[in-house]
Amino acid sequence: MKAEDRHIILPPLIGLIVALTFLFIVDQVLIEYYFPVDSDPVFEFSFFDYLVIYLVAFTIALIIAIPFQLFIANRIWNNFKKGTKFLGLKLWQLIAFSCPVFGFFIAAWSWNSIFGIENFILRFSIATIIAIIYWIVNIYTLKVIEEKIKVQ
């Protein structure tokens, strides 16, 4: 695999695996303790069903994340490596601003007002944490790739 391809494919791949694994664990805990439901066989999902759902979500997210990495994230990363800011923000500031914005839009898109504001806050918090995990892993992967290239 070429060095450029590593910068494009590996960070989103590893970031999504870690973020969706965290989401899967949180989802299982929330289903078990926060949203307990009676055992209606029509709405009961098996572990395999959840894996299929997350595999489909992973595939769709990866299809979106790779072009985003190619056209936006790598350019921003190259700016930060040179020591310049993006939109006047340092890297950590950009992440601290963009992740809650992402979390808000995901929560607003997926929220149903029938469940109340507490459910919106929960969705917002989870989506923001998932985004933060994704970008931390993505940036860490980029740093590791850069170090491996320097060593060679």
C-alpha positions as CSV (number, residue, x, y, z in Angstrom):
1,M,0.0,0.0,0.0
2,K,1.4,3.4,-0.9
3,A,2.0,6.0,1.7
4,E,-0.7,8.3,0.3
5,D,-3.2,5.4,0.3
6,R,-2.4,4.8,4.0
7,H,-3.2,8.4,4.8
8,I,-6.6,8.1,3.0
9,I,-7.8,4.6,4.0
10,L,-6.3,3.6,7.4
11,P,-7.4,6.6,9.6
12,P,-11.1,6.4,8.7
13,L,-11.0,2.6,8.8
14,I,-9.5,2.3,12.3
15,G,-11.4,5.4,13.6
16,L,-14.7,3.9,12.5
17,I,-13.9,0.5,14.0
18,V,-13.1,2.0,17.3
19,A,-16.0,4.5,17.3
20,L,-18.6,1.9,16.2
21,T,-17.3,-0.6,18.7
22,F,-17.7,2.0,21.5
23,L,-21.2,2.8,20.1
24,F,-22.1,-0.9,20.1
25,I,-21.1,-1.3,23.7
26,V,-23.0,1.8,24.8
27,D,-26.0,0.8,22.8
28,Q,-26.1,-2.6,24.4
29,V,-25.8,-1.1,27.9
30,L,-28.5,1.5,27.2
31,I,-30.8,-1.1,25.8
32,E,-30.3,-3.3,28.8
33,Y,-30.6,-0.6,31.5
34,Y,-31.9,2.6,30.2
35,F,-34.5,1.4,27.7
36,P,-35.7,-2.0,29.1
37,V,-38.4,-3.4,26.9
38,D,-40.6,-6.4,27.4
39,S,-39.7,-9.4,25.4
40,D,-41.8,-8.9,22.4
41,P,-40.5,-11.3,19.7
42,V,-41.4,-9.0,16.9
43,F,-39.0,-6.3,18.1
44,E,-36.4,-8.5,19.6
45,F,-33.0,-8.4,17.9
46,S,-30.4,-11.1,18.3
47,F,-26.7,-10.3,18.7
48,F,-26.2,-11.3,15.0
49,D,-28.9,-8.8,14.0
50,Y,-27.0,-6.0,15.7
51,L,-23.8,-7.1,14.1
52,V,-25.4,-6.9,10.6
53,I,-26.9,-3.5,11.4
54,Y,-23.5,-2.2,12.5
55,L,-21.7,-3.8,9.5
56,V,-24.1,-1.9,7.2
57,A,-23.6,1.3,9.2
58,F,-19.8,0.8,9.1
59,T,-19.8,0.3,5.3
60,I,-21.9,3.4,4.7
61,A,-19.9,5.4,7.0
62,L,-16.6,4.2,5.4
63,I,-17.9,5.1,2.0
64,I,-18.5,8.6,3.3
65,A,-15.4,8.9,5.4
66,I,-12.8,8.0,2.8
67,P,-13.7,10.8,0.4
68,F,-13.9,13.2,3.4
69,Q,-10.5,12.1,4.5
70,L,-9.1,12.5,0.9
71,F,-10.5,15.9,0.1
72,I,-10.9,17.6,3.5
73,A,-9.2,15.9,6.5
74,N,-5.8,15.3,4.9
75,R,-5.7,18.9,3.7
76,I,-6.5,20.2,7.2
77,W,-3.9,17.7,8.6
78,N,-1.2,19.0,6.2
79,N,-2.0,22.6,7.3
80,F,-1.5,21.7,10.9
81,K,1.7,19.9,10.2
82,K,3.0,23.1,8.7
83,G,2.0,25.0,11.8
84,T,-0.8,27.0,10.2
85,K,-4.3,27.2,11.5
86,F,-7.5,26.3,9.7
87,L,-10.2,29.0,9.9
88,G,-8.1,30.5,12.7
89,L,-8.4,27.4,14.9
90,K,-5.9,25.0,16.2
91,L,-6.5,21.3,15.6
92,W,-7.9,20.7,19.1
93,Q,-10.2,23.7,18.8
94,L,-11.5,22.6,15.4
95,I,-12.3,19.2,16.9
96,A,-13.9,20.8,20.0
97,F,-16.1,22.9,17.8
98,S,-17.0,20.5,15.1
99,C,-17.8,17.4,17.2
100,P,-20.7,19.1,19.2
101,V,-22.0,20.5,16.0
102,F,-22.0,17.0,14.5
103,G,-23.6,15.6,17.6
104,F,-26.3,18.3,17.5
105,F,-27.2,17.5,13.9
106,I,-27.3,13.8,14.4
107,A,-29.4,14.2,17.6
108,A,-31.8,16.5,15.9
109,W,-32.1,14.2,12.9
110,S,-32.7,11.0,15.0
111,W,-34.7,12.5,17.9
112,N,-38.4,12.1,18.2
113,S,-40.0,14.7,20.5
114,I,-42.3,12.1,21.9
115,F,-39.3,10.8,24.0
116,G,-38.6,14.1,25.6
117,I,-35.6,16.4,25.9
118,E,-33.7,13.9,28.0
119,N,-33.6,11.6,25.0
120,F,-32.3,14.4,22.8
121,I,-29.5,15.2,25.3
122,L,-28.6,11.5,25.5
123,R,-28.4,11.3,21.7
124,F,-26.4,14.5,21.5
125,S,-24.0,13.3,24.1
126,I,-23.4,9.9,22.5
127,A,-23.0,11.4,19.0
128,T,-20.5,14.0,20.3
129,I,-18.5,11.4,22.1
130,I,-18.5,9.1,19.1
131,A,-17.2,12.0,16.9
132,I,-14.5,12.8,19.4
133,I,-13.4,9.2,19.6
134,Y,-13.3,9.0,15.8
135,W,-11.2,12.1,15.3
136,I,-8.8,11.3,18.2
137,V,-8.2,7.8,16.7
138,N,-8.0,9.3,13.2
139,I,-5.4,11.9,14.1
140,Y,-3.4,9.3,16.2
141,T,-3.4,7.0,13.2
142,L,-2.1,9.8,11.0
143,K,0.6,10.6,13.5
144,V,1.7,6.9,13.6
145,I,1.7,6.7,9.8
146,E,3.9,9.9,9.6
147,E,6.3,8.4,12.2
148,K,6.6,5.1,10.2
149,I,7.3,7.1,7.0
150,K,10.0,9.1,8.7
151,V,11.7,6.0,10.0
152,Q,11.8,4.4,6.6
